[in-house]
């Protein structure tokens, strides 16, 4: 695969040129971007998948939803519906996509919508009787047809965009210069003990503008796993034989956190649609043992034949210092933008 990526290097140069021209046309106003008179925060990345967008959106929901009417707008990756959909009691992961359905399940006071056309999605949200006061755009950093008021760019520790290259040779969706659009850059999935000198090394590597803020976060796992009817501590199930199941982009940290010597780990592609054959395989490997999965996978598996054995482990995004500064920056933007609108 690495050899193939190197062979495709000329296509990476071409792809980078095309995306750079596109960005130039948007920057100069030749291609139209639509702005809205409401605080709009876009969360995304330069690379393909696995940077922790979902826990970051959930962090923003927790921060803002006690003060404002919040809506999330996602593409709804691999959903089996089309156009604009606003989540309601009849929604499921097939209709919304797994991540938006997870938002809907966890935050019933938040409007959750999906639409590949973000401009239309925002317009539809603002036409609702209960209009949102803040809109969070999930995975919309490259969606230039909407001009968000605030941009948060995520990059994974150990897989920084500064060390990457354009698709298909690397994993970047656009050139590194696209990072200049960000108001805030967050290095996600850091070790829980990342010292100041290591943080400064990353800061130098990213070469941010003076106006941009940089933060570091790590994945904070819950102390418990949950089923439809039970809540068990991680300590209770850690040394118990079990099947660990994940259909996410980078499952290794999840496995490492829970795995004991007798456990089997079963991996599926990110956003995988589980078939009856998959469920049979999972049941055979699990036997009568518990099946522990990620929260994102759980929303796709909760109505299947393995639910009686199924538990999930929630995660959160936690800051390595300066959390108050991050919160203040976001709240200042939303407050000022709300007053201006």
LOVEX-593060 format. One record per residue (C-alpha): residue number from 0; chain; x, y, z. Coordinates in pm, 1 decimal, always signed. Layout:
REC | NUM | A | X | Y | Z
...
END
This chain:
REC | 0 | A | +0.0 | +0.0 | +0.0
REC | 1 | A | +288.2 | +238.9 | +80.5
REC | 2 | A | +449.2 | +160.1 | -256.3
REC | 3 | A | +118.5 | +225.9 | -433.0
REC | 4 | A | +82.8 | +558.2 | -252.7
REC | 5 | A | +428.6 | +660.3 | -370.1
REC | 6 | A | +342.1 | +560.2 | -726.8
REC | 7 | A | +33.5 | +782.7 | -705.1
REC | 8 | A | +242.9 | +1084.9 | -602.0
REC | 9 | A | +172.4 | +1277.9 | -928.1
REC | 10 | A | -200.7 | +1248.1 | -858.1
REC | 11 | A | -142.9 | +1389.5 | -509.4
REC | 12 | A | +25.9 | +1693.9 | -664.6
REC | 13 | A | -267.4 | +1734.9 | -904.5
REC | 14 | A | -523.9 | +1692.7 | -625.0
REC | 15 | A | -340.1 | +1949.3 | -413.2
REC | 16 | A | -339.1 | +2194.7 | -704.4
REC | 17 | A | -713.5 | +2150.6 | -762.3
REC | 18 | A | -803.7 | +2201.3 | -393.8
REC | 19 | A | -571.3 | +2502.2 | -367.7
REC | 20 | A | -735.4 | +2667.3 | -671.0
REC | 21 | A | -1077.8 | +2595.9 | -520.6
REC | 22 | A | -977.6 | +2754.7 | -189.9
REC | 23 | A | -829.0 | +3055.3 | -370.0
REC | 24 | A | -1157.1 | +3110.0 | -557.0
REC | 25 | A | -1353.7 | +3097.4 | -231.2
REC | 26 | A | -1104.5 | +3324.7 | -52.9
REC | 27 | A | -1135.8 | +3585.5 | -329.6
REC | 28 | A | -1515.0 | +3563.0 | -339.6
REC | 29 | A | -1522.2 | +3428.5 | -695.7
REC | 30 | A | -1698.4 | +3118.1 | -565.4
REC | 31 | A | -1986.3 | +3205.7 | -333.6
REC | 32 | A | -1990.3 | +3134.7 | +39.0
REC | 33 | A | -2311.4 | +3190.3 | +234.1
REC | 34 | A | -2299.8 | +3353.7 | +578.3
REC | 35 | A | -2579.1 | +3340.3 | +834.4
REC | 36 | A | -2687.7 | +3582.3 | +1107.2
REC | 37 | A | -2638.3 | +3321.1 | +1377.0
REC | 38 | A | -2328.0 | +3178.3 | +1547.2
REC | 39 | A | -2200.9 | +2889.1 | +1332.6
REC | 40 | A | -1905.3 | +2681.0 | +1454.4
REC | 41 | A | -1743.5 | +2437.9 | +1208.7
REC | 42 | A | -1543.9 | +2145.8 | +1348.2
REC | 43 | A | -1328.2 | +1943.0 | +1111.8
REC | 44 | A | -984.1 | +1834.9 | +1002.9
REC | 45 | A | -743.3 | +1842.3 | +710.6
REC | 46 | A | -694.2 | +1466.3 | +707.0
REC | 47 | A | -925.6 | +1174.6 | +642.9
REC | 48 | A | -1103.4 | +1040.9 | +952.9
REC | 49 | A | -1007.7 | +949.9 | +1305.8
REC | 50 | A | -926.0 | +1286.2 | +1467.8
REC | 51 | A | -1197.7 | +1283.0 | +1736.1
REC | 52 | A | -1465.1 | +1509.5 | +1588.8
REC | 53 | A | -1752.0 | +1337.3 | +1770.3
REC | 54 | A | -1623.8 | +1388.9 | +2129.1
REC | 55 | A | -1531.0 | +1747.3 | +2037.8
REC | 56 | A | -1883.8 | +1821.5 | +1913.1
REC | 57 | A | -2020.7 | +1665.6 | +2231.7
REC | 58 | A | -1790.4 | +1887.1 | +2438.4
REC | 59 | A | -1929.2 | +2195.2 | +2262.8
REC | 60 | A | -2285.8 | +2074.3 | +2317.2
REC | 61 | A | -2223.0 | +2040.8 | +2691.3
REC | 62 | A | -2058.1 | +2382.6 | +2701.8
REC | 63 | A | -2330.2 | +2568.8 | +2512.0
REC | 64 | A | -2662.2 | +2389.2 | +2557.7
REC | 65 | A | -2730.3 | +2519.5 | +2909.4
REC | 66 | A | -2719.2 | +2877.1 | +2776.0
REC | 67 | A | -2836.6 | +2852.2 | +2414.5
REC | 68 | A | -3064.3 | +2651.0 | +2187.2
REC | 69 | A | -2808.5 | +2436.7 | +2006.6
REC | 70 | A | -2839.7 | +2244.8 | +1680.3
REC | 71 | A | -2591.2 | +2008.0 | +1518.6
REC | 72 | A | -2571.8 | +1962.2 | +1142.9
REC | 73 | A | -2385.7 | +1666.8 | +992.9
REC | 74 | A | -2363.0 | +1505.8 | +652.5
REC | 75 | A | -2492.6 | +1179.0 | +797.0
REC | 76 | A | -2221.4 | +956.2 | +652.5
REC | 77 | A | -2352.7 | +621.6 | +513.7
REC | 78 | A | -2713.0 | +698.7 | +613.2
REC | 79 | A | -2993.2 | +538.8 | +413.5
REC | 80 | A | -3186.1 | +861.9 | +363.2
REC | 81 | A | -3144.6 | +1167.1 | +143.9
REC | 82 | A | -3173.2 | +1542.2 | +175.5
REC | 83 | A | -3250.8 | +1728.6 | +496.9
REC | 84 | A | -3363.1 | +1521.1 | +795.0
REC | 85 | A | -3435.7 | +1656.5 | +1141.7
REC | 86 | A | -3411.3 | +1387.7 | +1409.4
REC | 87 | A | -3731.3 | +1285.3 | +1585.3
REC | 88 | A | -3872.6 | +989.4 | +1777.4
REC | 89 | A | -3883.3 | +778.7 | +1459.2
REC | 90 | A | -3514.8 | +831.1 | +1378.5
REC | 91 | A | -3245.0 | +566.4 | +1395.9
REC | 92 | A | -2883.0 | +522.6 | +1288.8
REC | 93 | A | -2986.2 | +414.0 | +938.8
REC | 94 | A | -3181.1 | +737.0 | +885.1
REC | 95 | A | -2934.7 | +979.2 | +1047.0
REC | 96 | A | -2597.7 | +802.8 | +1041.0
REC | 97 | A | -2434.8 | +668.8 | +1356.0
REC | 98 | A | -2276.1 | +985.7 | +1494.4
REC | 99 | A | -2580.2 | +1216.3 | +1454.3
REC | 100 | A | -2801.5 | +946.6 | +1607.2
REC | 101 | A | -2559.3 | +927.9 | +1898.4
REC | 102 | A | -2598.4 | +1305.3 | +1947.5
REC | 103 | A | -2976.4 | +1268.5 | +1937.7
REC | 104 | A | -2976.9 | +987.6 | +2194.7
REC | 105 | A | -2746.0 | +1165.8 | +2438.0
REC | 106 | A | -2874.7 | +1522.8 | +2411.3
REC | 107 | A | -3255.6 | +1528.7 | +2380.3
REC | 108 | A | -3264.5 | +1907.9 | +2426.2
REC | 109 | A | -3052.3 | +1962.8 | +2112.2
REC | 110 | A | -3180.3 | +1971.7 | +1753.9
REC | 111 | A | -2991.6 | +1717.1 | +1542.4
REC | 112 | A | -3009.1 | +1744.6 | +1164.3
REC | 113 | A | -2835.5 | +1590.8 | +864.7
REC | 114 | A | -2790.6 | +1728.3 | +514.9
REC | 115 | A | -2500.9 | +1688.7 | +272.4
REC | 116 | A | -2582.5 | +2042.6 | +152.0
REC | 117 | A | -2487.5 | +2243.2 | +460.6
REC | 118 | A | -2629.8 | +2568.0 | +321.0
REC | 119 | A | -2969.8 | +2407.8 | +274.5
REC | 120 | A | -2939.0 | +2234.7 | +612.8
REC | 121 | A | -2882.7 | +2562.2 | +798.2
REC | 122 | A | -3163.8 | +2729.5 | +602.9
REC | 123 | A | -3399.1 | +2446.2 | +697.0
REC | 124 | A | -3299.3 | +2463.3 | +1064.1
REC | 125 | A | -3365.5 | +2836.9 | +1070.4
REC | 126 | A | -3710.6 | +2779.6 | +918.7
REC | 127 | A | -3817.9 | +2559.1 | +1212.2
REC | 128 | A | -4064.1 | +2696.8 | +1464.1
REC | 129 | A | -3801.2 | +2642.2 | +1734.2
REC | 130 | A | -3503.2 | +2816.8 | +1578.0
REC | 131 | A | -3155.8 | +2728.5 | +1708.2
REC | 132 | A | -2937.1 | +3003.0 | +1852.5
REC | 133 | A | -2609.1 | +2822.7 | +1774.5
REC | 134 | A | -2531.8 | +2570.4 | +1499.1
REC | 135 | A | -2244.5 | +2322.9 | +1522.4
REC | 136 | A | -2126.4 | +2194.9 | +1183.4
REC | 137 | A | -1978.7 | +1847.0 | +1211.4
REC | 138 | A | -1696.5 | +1760.7 | +967.4
REC | 139 | A | -1745.1 | +2075.3 | +760.3
REC | 140 | A | -1397.9 | +2230.0 | +744.9
REC | 141 | A | -1379.3 | +2183.8 | +365.7
REC | 142 | A | -1744.2 | +2279.9 | +308.3
REC | 143 | A | -1660.5 | +2627.8 | +179.2
REC | 144 | A | -2010.0 | +2700.8 | +45.4
REC | 145 | A | -2097.1 | +2792.7 | +404.4
REC | 146 | A | -1886.6 | +3060.7 | +569.2
REC | 147 | A | -1888.8 | +2967.6 | +936.3
REC | 148 | A | -1824.2 | +3234.4 | +1194.0
REC | 149 | A | -1573.3 | +3019.4 | +1380.6
REC | 150 | A | -1350.3 | +2725.9 | +1276.5
REC | 151 | A | -1203.2 | +2454.7 | +1499.1
REC | 152 | A | -941.4 | +2236.4 | +1330.4
REC | 153 | A | -850.8 | +1898.0 | +1481.7
REC | 154 | A | -528.7 | +1706.1 | +1424.8
REC | 155 | A | -426.8 | +1382.1 | +1595.6
REC | 156 | A | -118.4 | +1351.8 | +1812.5
REC | 157 | A | +126.6 | +1126.5 | +1629.9
REC | 158 | A | -48.3 | +1198.0 | +1299.5
REC | 159 | A | -17.1 | +1575.5 | +1269.7
REC | 160 | A | -124.4 | +1741.5 | +946.8
REC | 161 | A | +219.3 | +1907.8 | +937.8
REC | 162 | A | +375.4 | +1562.3 | +888.2
REC | 163 | A | +125.6 | +1449.3 | +624.1
REC | 164 | A | +80.6 | +1487.9 | +248.8
REC | 165 | A | -206.2 | +1518.1 | +2.2
REC | 166 | A | -427.5 | +1226.2 | -95.7
REC | 167 | A | -368.7 | +967.5 | -234.8
REC | 168 | A | -1.5 | +967.2 | -127.5
REC | 169 | A | -93.4 | +1091.8 | +220.1
REC | 170 | A | -422.5 | +1149.9 | +402.3
REC | 171 | A | -475.6 | +1525.4 | +359.9
REC | 172 | A | -797.4 | +1650.0 | +201.2
REC | 173 | A | -637.4 | +1985.6 | +125.4
REC | 174 | A | -299.6 | +2155.9 | +154.5
REC | 175 | A | -150.5 | +2237.8 | +494.9
REC | 176 | A | -208.3 | +2606.8 | +418.9
REC | 177 | A | -579.2 | +2539.1 | +478.5
REC | 178 | A | -502.5 | +2538.1 | +850.7
REC | 179 | A | -482.9 | +2918.5 | +834.3
REC | 180 | A | -864.8 | +2934.7 | +822.8
REC | 181 | A | -885.4 | +2794.1 | +1175.9
REC | 182 | A | -951.4 | +3013.3 | +1477.0
REC | 183 | A | -851.6 | +2727.7 | +1706.6
REC | 184 | A | -636.1 | +2420.7 | +1643.7
REC | 185 | A | -670.2 | +2124.0 | +1880.1
REC | 186 | A | -418.5 | +1840.6 | +1895.1
REC | 187 | A | -638.7 | +1545.9 | +1992.0
REC | 188 | A | -572.0 | +1197.6 | +2132.6
REC | 189 | A | -262.3 | +1309.9 | +2319.7
REC | 190 | A | -105.4 | +1105.8 | +2598.7
REC | 191 | A | -269.8 | +1206.2 | +2926.9
REC | 192 | A | +72.2 | +1324.0 | +3047.9
REC | 193 | A | +212.6 | +1534.8 | +2764.4
REC | 194 | A | +470.5 | +1768.4 | +2913.2
REC | 195 | A | +523.1 | +2132.8 | +2824.3
REC | 196 | A | +836.3 | +2073.2 | +2618.2
REC | 197 | A | +653.6 | +1820.7 | +2398.6
REC | 198 | A | +367.4 | +2066.0 | +2353.7
REC | 199 | A | +612.2 | +2337.6 | +2249.0
REC | 200 | A | +771.1 | +2103.9 | +1993.7
REC | 201 | A | +429.6 | +2045.8 | +1836.9
REC | 202 | A | +354.8 | +2418.3 | +1845.6
REC | 203 | A | +674.5 | +2489.4 | +1650.7
REC | 204 | A | +594.3 | +2216.2 | +1400.1
REC | 205 | A | +242.2 | +2348.3 | +1330.7
REC | 206 | A | +364.6 | +2708.8 | +1276.8
REC | 207 | A | +34.8 | +2873.0 | +1366.8
REC | 208 | A | -49.0 | +3237.4 | +1309.2
REC | 209 | A | -26.6 | +3470.4 | +1610.1
REC | 210 | A | -406.7 | +3504.3 | +1611.4
REC | 211 | A | -466.7 | +3128.0 | +1631.0
REC | 212 | A | -507.3 | +2944.9 | +1960.5
REC | 213 | A | -364.0 | +2595.2 | +2019.8
REC | 214 | A | -496.8 | +2337.6 | +2267.2
REC | 215 | A | -418.0 | +1977.4 | +2354.9
REC | 216 | A | -675.6 | +1713.7 | +2448.1
REC | 217 | A | -681.5 | +1345.6 | +2534.7
REC | 218 | A | -949.1 | +1076.4 | +2521.1
REC | 219 | A | -1097.8 | +1032.1 | +2867.4
REC | 220 | A | -1271.8 | +696.8 | +2905.2
REC | 221 | A | -1574.4 | +652.1 | +3128.1
REC | 222 | A | -1538.5 | +452.9 | +3449.4
REC | 223 | A | -1833.1 | +234.0 | +3347.9
REC | 224 | A | -1973.0 | +38.4 | +3055.2
REC | 225 | A | -2346.0 | +42.5 | +2981.7
REC | 226 | A | -2607.5 | -187.9 | +2831.9
REC | 227 | A | -2979.7 | -128.8 | +2788.9
REC | 228 | A | -3036.7 | -247.2 | +3145.8
REC | 229 | A | -2702.1 | -255.9 | +3328.7
REC | 230 | A | -2415.8 | -35.1 | +3435.5
REC | 231 | A | -2086.8 | -205.2 | +3527.3
REC | 232 | A | -1758.6 | -50.4 | +3629.9
REC | 233 | A | -1460.5 | -95.5 | +3400.5
REC | 234 | A | -1275.4 | -254.5 | +3693.7
REC | 235 | A | -1549.8 | -518.0 | +3719.5
REC | 236 | A | -1521.1 | -628.8 | +3357.1
REC | 237 | A | -1152.2 | -556.5 | +3289.5
REC | 238 | A | -1022.7 | -901.3 | +3384.9
REC | 239 | A | -1334.4 | -1085.6 | +3273.9
REC | 240 | A | -1317.6 | -1271.5 | +2943.0
REC | 241 | A | -1506.9 | -1073.9 | +2676.8
REC | 242 | A | -1521.0 | -981.5 | +2310.4
REC | 243 | A | -1407.7 | -630.7 | +2219.9
REC | 244 | A | -1575.3 | -500.2 | +1906.1
REC | 245 | A | -1500.2 | -179.6 | +1713.7
REC | 246 | A | -1598.6 | -33.7 | +1377.4
REC | 247 | A | -1410.5 | +296.5 | +1408.6
REC | 248 | A | -1117.6 | +450.1 | +1221.9
REC | 249 | A | -850.1 | +389.1 | +1487.7
REC | 250 | A | -964.4 | +126.2 | +1740.9
REC | 251 | A | -629.7 | +41.5 | +1904.8
REC | 252 | A | -661.8 | +281.7 | +2205.6
REC | 253 | A | -1011.5 | +144.5 | +2277.1
REC | 254 | A | -879.2 | -212.7 | +2271.0
REC | 255 | A | -573.5 | -123.5 | +2479.1
REC | 256 | A | -786.7 | +38.1 | +2749.1
REC | 257 | A | -1013.1 | -265.9 | +2801.4
REC | 258 | A | -818.7 | -570.2 | +2687.3
REC | 259 | A | -713.4 | -852.3 | +2917.9
REC | 260 | A | -508.1 | -1156.1 | +2813.9
REC | 261 | A | -806.7 | -1379.4 | +2727.3
REC | 262 | A | -1000.6 | -1122.8 | +2525.2
REC | 263 | A | -1050.8 | -1134.0 | +2152.0
REC | 264 | A | -1064.4 | -812.0 | +1948.3
REC | 265 | A | -1287.9 | -791.1 | +1642.3
REC | 266 | A | -1243.5 | -498.9 | +1402.3
REC | 267 | A | -1475.5 | -371.7 | +1129.7
REC | 268 | A | -1437.8 | -71.2 | +894.1
REC | 269 | A | -1538.4 | +274.4 | +1016.6
REC | 270 | A | -1917.9 | +333.0 | +999.7
REC | 271 | A | -1965.5 | -34.0 | +907.1
REC | 272 | A | -2318.7 | -154.5 | +831.7
REC | 273 | A | -2349.7 | -480.0 | +1026.7
REC | 274 | A | -2508.3 | -762.1 | +828.2
REC | 275 | A | -2676.8 | -1075.8 | +959.4
REC | 276 | A | -2360.5 | -1264.9 | +866.3
REC | 277 | A | -2154.7 | -1019.1 | +1075.2
REC | 278 | A | -2388.9 | -1065.5 | +1370.7
REC | 279 | A | -2358.1 | -1444.2 | +1345.7
REC | 280 | A | -1978.1 | -1415.2 | +1342.0
REC | 281 | A | -1983.1 | -1180.7 | +1642.8
REC | 282 | A | -2212.2 | -1412.3 | +1839.7
REC | 283 | A | -1996.9 | -1717.9 | +1761.5
REC | 284 | A | -1678.6 | -1544.4 | +1872.4
REC | 285 | A | -1838.2 | -1398.3 | +2185.5
REC | 286 | A | -2006.8 | -1726.1 | +2284.7
REC | 287 | A | -2186.8 | -1635.4 | +2607.9
REC | 288 | A | -1941.1 | -1364.8 | +2710.5
REC | 289 | A | -2007.2 | -992.3 | +2720.6
REC | 290 | A | -1948.0 | -787.9 | +2405.3
REC | 291 | A | -1799.7 | -443.4 | +2471.6
REC | 292 | A | -1812.2 | -193.3 | +2188.3
REC | 293 | A | -1774.5 | +179.2 | +2125.0
REC | 294 | A | -2063.2 | +417.0 | +2172.3
REC | 295 | A | -2072.0 | +489.2 | +1798.6
REC | 296 | A | -2099.8 | +119.1 | +1716.4
REC | 297 | A | -2358.2 | +62.8 | +1988.6
REC | 298 | A | -2614.9 | +289.5 | +1822.1
REC | 299 | A | -2596.3 | +64.6 | +1512.6
REC | 300 | A | -2609.3 | -260.1 | +1712.7
REC | 301 | A | -2863.0 | -181.9 | +1984.1
REC | 302 | A | -3159.4 | -322.5 | +1786.9
REC | 303 | A | -2986.9 | -642.8 | +1672.2
REC | 304 | A | -2980.6 | -1001.8 | +1792.2
REC | 305 | A | -2666.1 | -952.6 | +2006.8
REC | 306 | A | -2808.8 | -672.4 | +2222.6
REC | 307 | A | -2850.8 | -894.9 | +2531.5
REC | 308 | A | -2469.6 | -931.4 | +2550.1
REC | 309 | A | -2385.3 | -580.6 | +2433.0
REC | 310 | A | -2224.1 | -300.8 | +2638.9
REC | 311 | A | -2062.5 | +25.3 | +2529.2
REC | 312 | A | -1788.3 | +245.9 | +2671.7
REC | 313 | A | -1847.9 | +623.6 | +2649.7
REC | 314 | A | -1558.3 | +863.1 | +2592.4
REC | 315 | A | -1501.6 | +1234.5 | +2638.9
REC | 316 | A | -1253.8 | +1488.6 | +2511.7
REC | 317 | A | -1057.7 | +1636.6 | +2805.8
REC | 318 | A | -812.7 | +1925.8 | +2793.8
REC | 319 | A | -449.0 | +1915.4 | +2900.5
REC | 320 | A | -472.5 | +2252.5 | +3071.6
REC | 321 | A | -620.3 | +2583.3 | +2953.9
REC | 322 | A | -973.4 | +2444.2 | +2934.1
REC | 323 | A | -1107.6 | +2767.6 | +3082.9
REC | 324 | A | -939.7 | +2969.3 | +2806.8
REC | 325 | A | -1096.9 | +2746.7 | +2541.2
REC | 326 | A | -1441.6 | +2777.6 | +2701.2
REC | 327 | A | -1403.8 | +3153.7 | +2729.2
REC | 328 | A | -1305.1 | +3189.3 | +2361.8
REC | 329 | A | -1607.2 | +2988.0 | +2245.6
REC | 330 | A | -1852.4 | +3160.8 | +2478.6
REC | 331 | A | -1718.1 | +3503.8 | +2380.4
REC | 332 | A | -1763.3 | +3426.3 | +2011.2
REC | 333 | A | -2116.6 | +3292.8 | +2057.0
REC | 334 | A | -2218.4 | +3576.9 | +2288.8
REC | 335 | A | -2079.2 | +3848.6 | +2063.8
REC | 336 | A | -2216.3 | +3688.3 | +1746.9
REC | 337 | A | -2558.9 | +3645.1 | +1908.3
REC | 338 | A | -2571.3 | +4010.2 | +2008.6
REC | 339 | A | -2462.5 | +4121.5 | +1661.8
REC | 340 | A | -2729.9 | +3906.7 | +1496.5
END
